[in-house]
Amino acid sequence: KCLLELKKKKIIGKIGVSIQTPEELKKVLNCKHVEHIQLPINILDWRWDNFEKKILKRKINGEFTVHARSPLLQGLILSTDSSKWNRANLKNSKKVINWIDNSVNVFRKKSIIDLSLAFVNSIDWIDGIVIGVANTKQLMENIIVARSSKLTKENLKLIKKTRPIISNLTLNPALWKDK
């Protein structure tokens, strides 16, 4: 109620939320006052696939924006260190690492970052991507990569069909083991 009052007074523009789970997304999609969401999504993340039609419907029926965060799963997708994957609750990381490396070649991308950003950037219901950077050089490299060619709808389907299914325990960094 407070946010709606602030919006009515034009103190704030849009009401938005940052979500972590599909359960939270279900609630948000049913709340007409939420106009912007931010959610974690990456090339390994299957949890949002069943929501695509509902998100697109919400976008068509009114102003609704979606920003993706964590397209590299907090850097885990770039790692070949099995101990990091194990800490993220994935014991057999070799299969996932091999799939990622193979996908870079199959989809003719320059790097894992290129593939990962192209995947998220190609999802038609994503309006923007939030990605962390360590320095200006990395920022500039990420901008160049993010502007590279998108994947086709057929490529997206192939990725979704062939990607290894990993647990929510791995997809949600809040559930990872301490060092």
MIDREN-258885 format. One record per atom (N, C-alpha, C, CB): residue number from 1; atom name; x, y, z. Coordinates in Angstrom, 2 decimals. Glycine has a CB too. Example, Ala and Ser with C-alpha at 12.3 -4.5 7.8 and 13.67 -1.06 7.14 Angstrom:
2
 num atomo      xx      yy      zz
   1     N   13.19   -5.69    7.80
   1    CA   12.30   -4.50    7.80
   1     C   13.20   -3.30    7.80
   1    CB   11.31   -4.47    9.05
   2     N   12.85   -2.25    7.08
   2    CA   13.67   -1.06    7.14
   2     C   12.90    0.03    7.87
   2    CB   14.08   -0.60    5.72
***
This chain:
179
 num atomo      xx      yy      zz
   1     N    0.83   -1.19    0.00
   1    CA    0.00    0.00    0.00
   1     C    0.87    1.25    0.00
   1    CB   -0.94    0.00    1.21
   2     N    1.96    1.20    0.76
   2    CA    2.87    2.34    0.85
   2     C    3.49    2.63   -0.52
   2    CB    3.97    2.08    1.90
   3     N    3.94    1.59   -1.21
   3    CA    4.55    1.76   -2.53
   3     C    3.54    2.30   -3.54
   3    CB    5.13    0.44   -3.03
   4     N    2.32    1.81   -3.48
   4    CA    1.28    2.31   -4.39
   4     C    1.00    3.79   -4.14
   4    CB   -0.02    1.49   -4.23
   5     N    1.03    4.18   -2.90
   5    CA    0.82    5.59   -2.55
   5     C    1.98    6.45   -3.07
   5    CB    0.68    5.76   -1.01
   6     N    3.21    5.97   -2.93
   6    CA    4.38    6.69   -3.44
   6     C    4.34    6.79   -4.96
   6    CB    5.68    6.01   -2.98
   7     N    3.87    5.75   -5.59
   7    CA    3.76    5.77   -7.05
   7     C    2.68    6.78   -7.49
   7    CB    3.42    4.35   -7.60
   8     N    1.57    6.79   -6.78
   8    CA    0.49    7.72   -7.09
   8     C    0.97    9.17   -6.97
   8    CB   -0.69    7.48   -6.15
   9     N    1.87    9.42   -6.01
   9    CA    2.42   10.77   -5.81
   9     C    3.61   11.04   -6.74
   9    CB    2.86   10.94   -4.35
  10     N    3.91   10.07   -7.60
  10    CA    5.00   10.17   -8.58
  10     C    6.37   10.32   -7.92
  10    CB    4.76   11.35   -9.50
  11     N    6.49    9.77   -6.72
  11    CA    7.78    9.75   -6.03
  11     C    8.61    8.57   -6.56
  11    CB    7.59    9.64   -4.49
  12     N    7.92    7.51   -6.91
  12    CA    8.59    6.37   -7.55
  12     C    7.91    6.10   -8.88
  12    CB    8.54    5.10   -6.63
  13     N    8.66    5.45   -9.79
  13    CA    8.11    5.17  -11.11
  13     C    7.45    3.81  -11.18
  13    CB    9.20    5.24  -12.15
  14     N    8.23    2.78  -11.02
  14    CA    7.71    1.41  -11.13
  14     C    7.94    0.67   -9.82
  14    CB    8.38    0.66  -12.30
  15     N    7.08   -0.26   -9.59
  15    CA    7.26   -1.16   -8.45
  15     C    7.88   -2.44   -8.98
  15    CB    5.89   -1.44   -7.70
  16     N    8.99   -2.81   -8.39
  16    CA    9.69   -4.00   -8.85
  16     C   10.18   -4.85   -7.71
  16    CB   10.83   -3.63   -9.73
  17     N   10.49   -6.10   -8.04
  17    CA   11.00   -7.03   -7.04
  17     C   12.12   -7.86   -7.64
  17    CB    9.88   -7.94   -6.51
  18     N   12.99   -8.30   -6.77
  18    CA   14.02   -9.25   -7.15
  18     C   13.60  -10.60   -6.58
  18    CB   15.45   -8.81   -6.62
  19     N   13.54  -11.60   -7.44
  19    CA   13.09  -12.91   -6.99
  19     C   14.21  -13.93   -7.15
  19    CB   11.83  -13.36   -7.78
  20     N   14.05  -15.06   -6.47
  20    CA   15.05  -16.12   -6.52
  20     C   14.47  -17.44   -7.00
  20    CB   15.68  -16.30   -5.16
  21     N   13.19  -17.67   -6.74
  21    CA   12.62  -18.99   -7.00
  21     C   11.39  -18.92   -7.91
  21    CB   12.24  -19.67   -5.69
  22     N   11.05  -20.03   -8.56
  22    CA    9.82  -20.09   -9.35
  22     C    8.57  -19.82   -8.51
  22    CB    9.70  -21.45  -10.03
  23     N    8.57  -20.22   -7.25
  23    CA    7.44  -19.96   -6.37
  23     C    7.21  -18.46   -6.21
  23    CB    7.66  -20.62   -5.00
  24     N    8.30  -17.72   -6.08
  24    CA    8.19  -16.27   -5.97
  24     C    7.68  -15.67   -7.28
  24    CB    9.54  -15.64   -5.58
  25     N    8.14  -16.21   -8.40
  25    CA    7.67  -15.71   -9.70
  25     C    6.17  -15.92   -9.85
  25    CB    8.42  -16.40  -10.85
  26     N    5.66  -17.07   -9.42
  26    CA    4.21  -17.34   -9.50
  26     C    3.43  -16.23   -8.80
  26    CB    3.88  -18.71   -8.86
  27     N    3.88  -15.88   -7.60
  27    CA    3.19  -14.83   -6.84
  27     C    3.25  -13.49   -7.56
  27    CB    3.81  -14.70   -5.44
  28     N    4.42  -13.16   -8.09
  28    CA    4.62  -11.87   -8.76
  28     C    3.77  -11.76  -10.01
  28    CB    6.10  -11.68   -9.12
  29     N    3.68  -12.83  -10.78
  29    CA    2.91  -12.78  -12.02
  29     C    1.43  -12.56  -11.75
  29    CB    3.09  -14.07  -12.82
  30     N    1.00  -12.89  -10.56
  30    CA   -0.40  -12.67  -10.19
  30     C   -0.63  -11.33   -9.49
  30    CB   -0.87  -13.78   -9.28
  31     N    0.42  -10.55   -9.35
  31    CA    0.31   -9.25   -8.68
  31     C    0.42   -8.15   -9.74
  31    CB    1.42   -9.07   -7.58
  32     N   -0.70   -7.54  -10.06
  32    CA   -0.73   -6.55  -11.15
  32     C    0.08   -5.29  -10.85
  32    CB   -2.16   -6.17  -11.43
  33     N    0.38   -5.04   -9.60
  33    CA    1.11   -3.82   -9.25
  33     C    2.61   -3.93   -9.48
  33    CB    0.85   -3.48   -7.81
  34     N    3.13   -5.15   -9.56
  34    CA    4.56   -5.33   -9.82
  34     C    4.79   -5.21  -11.32
  34    CB    5.07   -6.73   -9.28
  35     N    5.63   -4.24  -11.69
  35    CA    5.85   -3.94  -13.11
  35     C    7.25   -4.31  -13.59
  35    CB    5.62   -2.48  -13.37
  36     N    8.11   -4.68  -12.65
  36    CA    9.49   -5.00  -13.01
  36     C    9.97   -6.14  -12.10
  36    CB   10.41   -3.75  -12.88
  37     N   10.62   -7.12  -12.71
  37    CA   11.24   -8.17  -11.91
  37     C   12.68   -8.39  -12.36
  37    CB   10.44   -9.50  -12.01
  38     N   13.45   -8.87  -11.41
  38    CA   14.82   -9.28  -11.69
  38     C   14.92  -10.71  -11.17
  38    CB   15.90   -8.31  -11.01
  39     N   15.44  -11.60  -12.02
  39    CA   15.57  -13.00  -11.61
  39     C   16.88  -13.59  -12.11
  39    CB   14.38  -13.82  -12.14
  40     N   17.36  -14.62  -11.42
  40    CA   18.60  -15.27  -11.85
  40     C   18.30  -16.26  -12.98
  40    CB   19.29  -16.00  -10.66
  41     N   19.05  -16.18  -14.06
  41    CA   18.86  -17.13  -15.15
  41     C   20.18  -17.30  -15.88
  41    CB   17.72  -16.66  -16.13
  42     N   20.44  -18.52  -16.27
  42    CA   21.66  -18.83  -17.00
  42     C   21.41  -20.03  -17.91
  42    CB   22.84  -19.12  -16.03
  43     N   22.40  -20.39  -18.68
  43    CA   22.25  -21.44  -19.69
  43     C   21.90  -22.80  -19.10
  43    CB   23.53  -21.55  -20.49
  44     N   22.21  -23.02  -17.82
  44    CA   21.90  -24.30  -17.17
  44     C   20.56  -24.29  -16.45
  44    CB   22.99  -24.66  -16.19
  45     N   19.95  -23.13  -16.35
  45    CA   18.76  -22.96  -15.51
  45     C   17.47  -23.29  -16.25
  45    CB   18.70  -21.53  -14.98
  46     N   16.88  -24.39  -15.89
  46    CA   15.64  -24.89  -16.50
  46     C   14.39  -24.42  -15.76
  46    CB   15.67  -26.42  -16.54
  47     N   14.57  -23.82  -14.58
  47    CA   13.43  -23.54  -13.69
  47     C   12.42  -22.56  -14.25
  47    CB   13.93  -23.01  -12.40
  48     N   12.82  -21.72  -15.19
  48    CA   11.92  -20.67  -15.70
  48     C   11.22  -21.08  -16.99
  48    CB   12.71  -19.40  -15.93
  49     N   11.59  -22.22  -17.56
  49    CA   11.06  -22.64  -18.86
  49     C    9.53  -22.71  -18.90
  49    CB   11.63  -23.99  -19.23
  50     N    8.92  -23.18  -17.83
  50    CA    7.46  -23.33  -17.81
  50     C    6.72  -22.00  -17.62
  50    CB    7.06  -24.28  -16.71
  51     N    7.45  -20.93  -17.41
  51    CA    6.81  -19.63  -17.17
  51     C    6.84  -18.71  -18.39
  51    CB    7.49  -18.94  -16.02
  52     N    7.47  -19.14  -19.46
  52    CA    7.66  -18.26  -20.61
  52     C    6.35  -17.68  -21.14
  52    CB    8.36  -19.01  -21.72
  53     N    5.35  -18.52  -21.33
  53    CA    4.07  -18.05  -21.87
  53     C    3.40  -17.06  -20.93
  53    CB    3.14  -19.23  -22.14
  54     N    3.46  -17.34  -19.63
  54    CA    2.83  -16.44  -18.65
  54     C    3.55  -15.10  -18.60
  54    CB    2.83  -17.08  -17.26
  55     N    4.88  -15.13  -18.67
  55    CA    5.64  -13.88  -18.66
  55     C    5.33  -13.07  -19.92
  55    CB    7.16  -14.16  -18.57
  56     N    5.33  -13.72  -21.08
  56    CA    5.04  -13.02  -22.33
  56     C    3.63  -12.45  -22.32
  56    CB    5.22  -13.96  -23.54
  57     N    2.68  -13.18  -21.78
  57    CA    1.31  -12.68  -21.69
  57     C    1.26  -11.42  -20.82
  57    CB    0.36  -13.76  -21.12
  58     N    1.97  -11.46  -19.72
  58    CA    2.00  -10.31  -18.82
  58     C    2.67   -9.11  -19.51
  58    CB    2.75  -10.67  -17.52
  59     N    3.69   -9.35  -20.29
  59    CA    4.38   -8.28  -21.01
  59     C    3.48   -7.66  -22.08
  59    CB    5.68   -8.80  -21.64
  60     N    2.68   -8.49  -22.75
  60    CA    1.79   -8.01  -23.80
  60     C    0.64   -7.19  -23.20
  60    CB    1.23   -9.19  -24.61
  61     N    0.15   -7.62  -22.05
  61    CA   -1.01   -6.98  -21.44
  61     C   -0.69   -5.69  -20.68
  61    CB   -1.67   -7.94  -20.52
  62     N    0.53   -5.32  -20.64
  62    CA    0.87   -4.08  -19.94
  62     C    2.36   -3.92  -19.82
  62    CB    0.24   -4.06  -18.56
  63     N    2.76   -2.80  -19.26
  63    CA    4.18   -2.52  -19.11
  63     C    4.75   -3.42  -18.02
  63    CB    4.41   -1.03  -18.78
  64     N    5.67   -4.27  -18.42
  64    CA    6.26   -5.24  -17.51
  64     C    7.66   -5.55  -18.02
  64    CB    5.39   -6.55  -17.39
  65     N    8.67   -5.33  -17.21
  65    CA   10.04   -5.59  -17.66
  65     C   10.67   -6.67  -16.80
  65    CB   10.88   -4.31  -17.60
  66     N   11.59   -7.39  -17.44
  66    CA   12.30   -8.47  -16.77
  66     C   13.79   -8.30  -17.02
  66    CB   11.81   -9.87  -17.28
  67     N   14.54   -8.22  -15.94
  67    CA   16.00   -8.19  -16.03
  67     C   16.56   -9.49  -15.47
  67    CB   16.58   -6.96  -15.27
  68     N   17.54  -10.02  -16.19
  68    CA   18.21  -11.25  -15.79
  68     C   19.46  -10.90  -15.00
  68    CB   18.56  -12.13  -17.02
  69     N   19.70  -11.64  -13.94
  69    CA   20.96  -11.49  -13.21
  69     C   21.64  -12.86  -13.13
  69    CB   20.71  -10.90  -11.78
  70     N   22.89  -12.83  -12.84
  70    CA   23.69  -14.05  -12.65
  70     C   23.74  -14.96  -13.88
  70    CB   23.15  -14.83  -11.48
  71     N   24.00  -14.38  -15.07
  71    CA   24.05  -15.22  -16.27
  71     C   25.22  -16.21  -16.28
  71    CB   24.12  -14.35  -17.50
  72     N   26.17  -16.01  -15.35
  72    CA   27.31  -16.93  -15.24
  72     C   27.24  -17.75  -13.96
  72    CB   28.63  -16.15  -15.30
  73     N   26.09  -17.73  -13.31
  73    CA   25.86  -18.45  -12.05
  73     C   26.98  -18.13  -11.06
  73    CB   25.78  -19.98  -12.30
  74     N   27.14  -16.84  -10.83
  74    CA   28.16  -16.29   -9.94
  74     C   29.56  -16.79  -10.31
  74    CB   27.85  -16.66   -8.49
  75     N   29.80  -16.93  -11.61
  75    CA   31.11  -17.33  -12.11
  75     C   31.32  -18.83  -12.19
  75    CB   32.16  -16.75  -11.27
  76     N   30.43  -19.60  -11.62
  76    CA   30.59  -21.06  -11.59
  76     C   30.65  -21.66  -12.99
  76    CB   29.45  -21.71  -10.81
  77     N   29.86  -21.14  -13.91
  77    CA   29.81  -21.66  -15.27
  77     C   31.18  -21.56  -15.96
  77    CB   28.75  -20.91  -16.09
  78     N   31.99  -20.61  -15.54
  78    CA   33.32  -20.43  -16.14
  78     C   34.36  -21.38  -15.56
  78    CB   33.77  -19.00  -15.95
  79     N   34.03  -22.03  -14.46
  79    CA   35.02  -22.82  -13.72
  79     C   35.13  -24.27  -14.21
  79    CB   34.68  -22.81  -12.25
  80     N   36.37  -24.74  -14.23
  80    CA   36.63  -26.17  -14.50
  80     C   37.11  -26.85  -13.22
  80    CB   37.68  -26.34  -15.64
  81     N   37.05  -26.15  -12.12
  81    CA   37.48  -26.66  -10.81
  81     C   36.35  -27.47  -10.18
  81    CB   37.92  -25.49   -9.88
  82     N   36.54  -28.78  -10.11
  82    CA   35.48  -29.66   -9.58
  82     C   35.16  -29.35   -8.12
  82    CB   35.89  -31.12   -9.72
  83     N   36.12  -28.82   -7.35
  83    CA   35.84  -28.50   -5.95
  83     C   34.84  -27.34   -5.84
  83    CB   37.15  -28.14   -5.21
  84     N   34.90  -26.39   -6.78
  84    CA   33.92  -25.29   -6.79
  84     C   32.52  -25.82   -7.12
  84    CB   34.33  -24.19   -7.82
  85     N   32.46  -26.72   -8.09
  85    CA   31.17  -27.31   -8.45
  85     C   30.64  -28.16   -7.29
  85    CB   31.30  -28.16   -9.73
  86     N   31.53  -28.86   -6.61
  86    CA   31.13  -29.68   -5.47
  86     C   30.57  -28.79   -4.36
  86    CB   32.34  -30.50   -4.95
  87     N   31.21  -27.65   -4.12
  87    CA   30.71  -26.70   -3.13
  87     C   29.32  -26.20   -3.51
  87    CB   31.68  -25.52   -2.98
  88     N   29.06  -26.19   -4.82
  88    CA   27.75  -25.78   -5.34
  88     C   26.81  -26.98   -5.47
  88    CB   27.91  -25.07   -6.70
  89     N   27.12  -28.04   -4.75
  89    CA   26.26  -29.22   -4.66
  89     C   26.16  -30.05   -5.94
  89    CB   24.89  -28.80   -4.26
  90     N   27.20  -30.02   -6.76
  90    CA   27.22  -30.85   -7.96
  90     C   28.45  -31.74   -7.90
  90    CB   27.21  -29.97   -9.26
  91     N   28.21  -33.03   -7.75
  91    CA   29.34  -33.97   -7.58
  91     C   30.01  -34.32   -8.90
  91    CB   28.86  -35.24   -6.91
  92     N   29.23  -34.57   -9.94
  92    CA   29.80  -34.96  -11.23
  92     C   29.81  -33.76  -12.17
  92    CB   29.02  -36.14  -11.86
  93     N   30.76  -32.87  -11.94
  93    CA   30.82  -31.65  -12.73
  93     C   31.37  -31.88  -14.13
  93    CB   31.66  -30.62  -12.02
  94     N   32.07  -32.96  -14.34
  94    CA   32.72  -33.20  -15.64
  94     C   31.70  -33.19  -16.78
  94    CB   33.48  -34.55  -15.62
  95     N   30.55  -33.81  -16.56
  95    CA   29.50  -33.85  -17.58
  95     C   29.02  -32.43  -17.94
  95    CB   28.30  -34.71  -17.10
  96     N   28.82  -31.60  -16.93
  96    CA   28.35  -30.24  -17.15
  96     C   29.44  -29.40  -17.83
  96    CB   27.94  -29.58  -15.81
  97     N   30.67  -29.51  -17.35
  97    CA   31.78  -28.76  -17.93
  97     C   31.98  -29.15  -19.39
  97    CB   33.09  -29.01  -17.13
  98     N   31.91  -30.43  -19.68
  98    CA   32.06  -30.90  -21.06
  98     C   30.93  -30.39  -21.95
  98    CB   32.10  -32.43  -21.11
  99     N   29.71  -30.40  -21.42
  99    CA   28.56  -29.90  -22.20
  99     C   28.74  -28.41  -22.51
  99    CB   27.23  -30.13  -21.42
 100     N   29.18  -27.65  -21.53
 100    CA   29.39  -26.21  -21.74
 100     C   30.47  -26.00  -22.81
 100    CB   29.80  -25.50  -20.41
 101     N   31.60  -26.66  -22.65
 101    CA   32.70  -26.52  -23.63
 101     C   32.25  -26.93  -25.03
 101    CB   33.90  -27.37  -23.21
 102     N   31.54  -28.04  -25.13
 102    CA   31.05  -28.51  -26.43
 102     C   30.06  -27.51  -27.04
 102    CB   30.38  -29.89  -26.26
 103     N   29.23  -26.93  -26.20
 103    CA   28.23  -25.96  -26.69
 103     C   28.88  -24.71  -27.25
 103    CB   27.27  -25.58  -25.56
 104     N   30.00  -24.29  -26.67
 104    CA   30.73  -23.13  -27.22
 104     C   31.08  -23.41  -28.68
 104    CB   32.03  -22.83  -26.38
 105     N   31.54  -24.63  -28.96
 105    CA   31.90  -25.00  -30.33
 105     C   30.68  -25.19  -31.22
 105    CB   32.73  -26.28  -30.32
 106     N   29.69  -25.90  -30.72
 106    CA   28.48  -26.18  -31.51
 106     C   27.80  -24.89  -31.97
 106    CB   27.50  -27.03  -30.70
 107     N   27.73  -23.91  -31.08
 107    CA   27.02  -22.67  -31.39
 107     C   27.97  -21.57  -31.88
 107    CB   26.25  -22.19  -30.17
 108     N   29.21  -21.95  -32.19
 108    CA   30.21  -21.07  -32.78
 108     C   30.40  -19.77  -31.98
 108    CB   29.83  -20.73  -34.20
 109     N   30.59  -19.92  -30.69
 109    CA   30.84  -18.77  -29.83
 109     C   32.32  -18.71  -29.49
 109    CB   29.98  -18.85  -28.53
 110     N   32.78  -17.53  -29.14
 110    CA   34.21  -17.31  -28.88
 110     C   34.64  -17.82  -27.51
 110    CB   34.54  -15.85  -28.99
 111     N   33.69  -17.87  -26.58
 111    CA   34.03  -18.23  -25.20
 111     C   32.77  -18.66  -24.46
 111    CB   34.73  -17.05  -24.48
 112     N   32.97  -19.12  -23.24
 112    CA   31.84  -19.48  -22.39
 112     C   31.02  -18.24  -22.05
 112    CB   32.32  -20.18  -21.09
 113     N   31.71  -17.12  -21.83
 113    CA   30.99  -15.87  -21.55
 113     C   30.13  -15.49  -22.75
 113    CB   31.98  -14.73  -21.19
 114     N   30.69  -15.60  -23.94
 114    CA   29.96  -15.28  -25.17
 114     C   28.71  -16.16  -25.27
 114    CB   30.87  -15.48  -26.41
 115     N   28.87  -17.44  -25.07
 115    CA   27.73  -18.37  -25.13
 115     C   26.69  -18.03  -24.07
 115    CB   28.21  -19.83  -24.95
 116     N   27.15  -17.82  -22.85
 116    CA   26.25  -17.57  -21.72
 116     C   25.44  -16.30  -21.90
 116    CB   27.04  -17.49  -20.43
 117     N   26.12  -15.22  -22.32
 117    CA   25.40  -13.96  -22.53
 117     C   24.50  -14.03  -23.76
 117    CB   26.40  -12.79  -22.69
 118     N   24.95  -14.72  -24.81
 118    CA   24.11  -14.88  -26.00
 118     C   22.84  -15.64  -25.66
 118    CB   24.88  -15.61  -27.12
 119     N   22.95  -16.66  -24.81
 119    CA   21.77  -17.43  -24.40
 119     C   20.75  -16.53  -23.72
 119    CB   22.17  -18.59  -23.46
 120     N   21.18  -15.83  -22.68
 120    CA   20.26  -14.98  -21.92
 120     C   19.74  -13.84  -22.79
 120    CB   20.94  -14.41  -20.66
 121     N   20.61  -13.27  -23.60
 121    CA   20.24  -12.15  -24.46
 121     C   19.25  -12.56  -25.56
 121    CB   21.48  -11.56  -25.09
 122     N   19.17  -13.85  -25.86
 122    CA   18.29  -14.34  -26.92
 122     C   16.90  -14.70  -26.42
 122    CB   18.91  -15.54  -27.57
 123     N   16.70  -14.70  -25.14
 123    CA   15.38  -15.01  -24.57
 123     C   14.48  -13.81  -24.78
 123    CB   15.47  -15.39  -23.05
 124     N   13.39  -14.00  -25.50
 124    CA   12.59  -12.84  -25.92
 124     C   11.87  -12.11  -24.79
 124    CB   11.58  -13.27  -26.92
 125     N   11.75  -12.70  -23.62
 125    CA   11.09  -12.01  -22.52
 125     C   12.06  -11.32  -21.57
 125    CB   10.25  -12.99  -21.76
 126     N   13.35  -11.38  -21.89
 126    CA   14.37  -10.70  -21.08
 126     C   14.64   -9.32  -21.69
 126    CB   15.70  -11.55  -21.00
 127     N   14.56   -8.29  -20.87
 127    CA   14.77   -6.91  -21.33
 127     C   16.17   -6.38  -21.06
 127    CB   13.76   -6.01  -20.70
 128     N   16.86   -6.96  -20.11
 128    CA   18.20   -6.49  -19.76
 128     C   18.92   -7.54  -18.94
 128    CB   18.13   -5.17  -19.00
 129     N   20.25   -7.39  -18.88
 129    CA   21.08   -8.35  -18.15
 129     C   21.93   -7.59  -17.14
 129    CB   21.97   -9.18  -19.11
 130     N   21.96   -8.08  -15.91
 130    CA   22.81   -7.54  -14.87
 130     C   23.98   -8.50  -14.71
 130    CB   22.03   -7.33  -13.51
 131     N   25.19   -7.99  -14.82
 131    CA   26.38   -8.85  -14.69
 131     C   27.45   -8.10  -13.90
 131    CB   26.92   -9.29  -16.08
 132     N   28.07   -8.79  -12.99
 132    CA   29.13   -8.19  -12.20
 132     C   30.43   -8.13  -12.97
 132    CB   29.33   -8.96  -10.90
 133     N   31.23   -7.13  -12.68
 133    CA   32.54   -6.99  -13.30
 133     C   33.56   -6.59  -12.24
 133    CB   32.51   -5.95  -14.46
 134     N   34.82   -6.96  -12.49
 134    CA   35.89   -6.65  -11.54
 134     C   36.62   -5.35  -11.87
 134    CB   36.89   -7.78  -11.51
 135     N   36.58   -4.96  -13.16
 135    CA   37.32   -3.76  -13.56
 135     C   36.77   -3.22  -14.88
 135    CB   38.83   -4.07  -13.68
 136     N   37.29   -2.08  -15.30
 136    CA   36.81   -1.42  -16.52
 136     C   37.07   -2.27  -17.75
 136    CB   37.49   -0.07  -16.68
 137     N   38.22   -2.92  -17.81
 137    CA   38.55   -3.77  -18.96
 137     C   37.52   -4.89  -19.11
 137    CB   39.98   -4.37  -18.80
 138     N   37.18   -5.52  -17.99
 138    CA   36.19   -6.60  -18.03
 138     C   34.81   -6.06  -18.44
 138    CB   36.10   -7.30  -16.67
 139     N   34.48   -4.88  -17.97
 139    CA   33.21   -4.25  -18.36
 139     C   33.16   -4.06  -19.87
 139    CB   33.04   -2.89  -17.65
 140     N   34.21   -3.52  -20.44
 140    CA   34.24   -3.27  -21.89
 140     C   34.17   -4.59  -22.67
 140    CB   35.52   -2.51  -22.26
 141     N   34.89   -5.61  -22.20
 141    CA   34.84   -6.92  -22.86
 141     C   33.42   -7.49  -22.81
 141    CB   35.83   -7.90  -22.20
 142     N   32.77   -7.36  -21.66
 142    CA   31.40   -7.88  -21.53
 142     C   30.42   -7.13  -22.41
 142    CB   30.95   -7.81  -20.08
 143     N   30.61   -5.83  -22.56
 143    CA   29.73   -5.05  -23.45
 143     C   29.88   -5.54  -24.89
 143    CB   30.06   -3.54  -23.35
 144     N   31.12   -5.74  -25.32
 144    CA   31.36   -6.23  -26.68
 144     C   30.73   -7.60  -26.88
 144    CB   32.88   -6.30  -26.97
 145     N   30.93   -8.49  -25.92
 145    CA   30.36   -9.84  -26.01
 145     C   28.84   -9.79  -26.01
 145    CB   30.87  -10.72  -24.85
 146     N   28.27   -8.96  -25.14
 146    CA   26.81   -8.87  -25.04
 146     C   26.17   -8.34  -26.32
 146    CB   26.41   -7.99  -23.87
 147     N   26.93   -7.58  -27.08
 147    CA   26.41   -7.04  -28.34
 147     C   26.59   -8.01  -29.51
 147    CB   27.10   -5.73  -28.67
 148     N   27.25   -9.12  -29.27
 148    CA   27.48  -10.09  -30.35
 148     C   26.17  -10.74  -30.76
 148    CB   28.51  -11.17  -29.92
 149     N   26.23  -11.55  -31.76
 149    CA   25.01  -12.14  -32.32
 149     C   24.26  -12.98  -31.29
 149    CB   25.35  -12.99  -33.53
 150     N   22.97  -12.95  -31.43
 150    CA   22.11  -13.75  -30.57
 150     C   22.03  -15.16  -31.13
 150    CB   20.69  -13.12  -30.45
 151     N   21.47  -16.03  -30.33
 151    CA   21.20  -17.40  -30.78
 151     C   19.84  -17.44  -31.45
 151    CB   21.27  -18.40  -29.58
 152     N   19.65  -18.36  -32.36
 152    CA   18.35  -18.52  -33.01
 152     C   17.39  -19.25  -32.07
 152    CB   18.50  -19.29  -34.36
 153     N   16.12  -19.20  -32.40
 153    CA   15.12  -19.94  -31.62
 153     C   15.43  -21.43  -31.64
 153    CB   13.71  -19.69  -32.17
 154     N   15.93  -21.92  -32.78
 154    CA   16.29  -23.33  -32.88
 154     C   17.47  -23.65  -31.96
 154    CB   16.64  -23.70  -34.34
 155     N   18.44  -22.73  -31.89
 155    CA   19.58  -22.91  -30.98
 155     C   19.10  -22.96  -29.53
 155    CB   20.60  -21.77  -31.15
 156     N   18.20  -22.06  -29.16
 156    CA   17.67  -22.05  -27.79
 156     C   16.97  -23.37  -27.47
 156    CB   16.69  -20.88  -27.60
 157     N   16.18  -23.87  -28.42
 157    CA   15.50  -25.15  -28.22
 157     C   16.50  -26.28  -28.04
 157    CB   14.57  -25.46  -29.39
 158     N   17.55  -26.28  -28.84
 158    CA   18.57  -27.32  -28.75
 158     C   19.30  -27.27  -27.41
 158    CB   19.58  -27.19  -29.90
 159     N   19.62  -26.07  -26.96
 159    CA   20.26  -25.93  -25.65
 159     C   19.36  -26.48  -24.56
 159    CB   20.60  -24.45  -25.36
 160     N   18.09  -26.09  -24.58
 160    CA   17.16  -26.56  -23.55
 160     C   16.97  -28.07  -23.60
 160    CB   15.81  -25.87  -23.71
 161     N   17.04  -28.63  -24.79
 161    CA   16.85  -30.08  -24.95
 161     C   18.08  -30.87  -24.50
 161    CB   16.54  -30.41  -26.42
 162     N   19.27  -30.33  -24.72
 162    CA   20.49  -31.10  -24.47
 162     C   21.20  -30.76  -23.16
 162    CB   21.44  -30.90  -25.60
 163     N   20.87  -29.64  -22.55
 163    CA   21.61  -29.26  -21.36
 163     C   21.41  -30.26  -20.23
 163    CB   21.19  -27.86  -20.89
 164     N   22.45  -30.45  -19.45
 164    CA   22.31  -31.36  -18.31
 164     C   21.35  -30.76  -17.28
 164    CB   23.69  -31.66  -17.66
 165     N   20.54  -31.59  -16.70
 165    CA   19.61  -31.12  -15.68
 165     C   20.33  -31.15  -14.34
 165    CB   18.30  -31.99  -15.64
 166     N   20.46  -29.97  -13.75
 166    CA   21.12  -29.90  -12.46
 166     C   20.11  -29.46  -11.40
 166    CB   22.33  -28.93  -12.50
 167     N   20.42  -29.77  -10.19
 167    CA   19.52  -29.55   -9.06
 167     C   19.36  -28.08   -8.72
 167    CB   20.02  -30.30   -7.86
 168     N   18.24  -27.77   -8.12
 168    CA   18.00  -26.44   -7.57
 168     C   19.07  -26.11   -6.53
 168    CB   16.59  -26.35   -6.94
 169     N   19.63  -27.12   -5.89
 169    CA   20.70  -26.90   -4.91
 169     C   21.93  -26.28   -5.56
 169    CB   21.07  -28.23   -4.23
 170     N   22.11  -26.53   -6.85
 170    CA   23.22  -25.93   -7.59
 170     C   22.80  -24.60   -8.22
 170    CB   23.71  -26.89   -8.68
 171     N   21.57  -24.52   -8.68
 171    CA   21.09  -23.31   -9.35
 171     C   20.86  -22.14   -8.40
 171    CB   19.81  -23.61  -10.08
 172     N   20.72  -22.42   -7.12
 172    CA   20.48  -21.36   -6.13
 172     C   21.71  -21.22   -5.23
 172    CB   19.20  -21.67   -5.28
 173     N   22.54  -20.21   -5.48
 173    CA   23.76  -20.02   -4.69
 173     C   23.54  -19.89   -3.19
 173    CB   24.47  -18.81   -5.18
 174     N   22.36  -19.50   -2.78
 174    CA   22.07  -19.40   -1.35
 174     C   22.12  -20.78   -0.69
 174    CB   20.68  -18.76   -1.12
 175     N   22.03  -21.83   -1.49
 175    CA   22.03  -23.20   -0.96
 175     C   23.41  -23.88   -1.06
 175    CB   21.00  -24.04   -1.70
 176     N   24.41  -23.15   -1.57
 176    CA   25.74  -23.73   -1.71
 176     C   26.39  -23.91   -0.35
 176    CB   26.63  -22.85   -2.61
 177     N   27.32  -24.86   -0.29
 177    CA   28.05  -25.15    0.93
 177     C   29.07  -24.04    1.18
 177    CB   28.75  -26.52    0.85
 178     N   29.34  -23.78    2.45
 178    CA   30.40  -22.83    2.79
 178     C   31.74  -23.41    2.39
 178    CB   30.38  -22.49    4.30
 179     N   32.71  -22.55    2.21
 179    CA   34.06  -22.98    1.80
 179     C   34.67  -23.94    2.78
 179    CB   34.97  -21.79    1.62
***
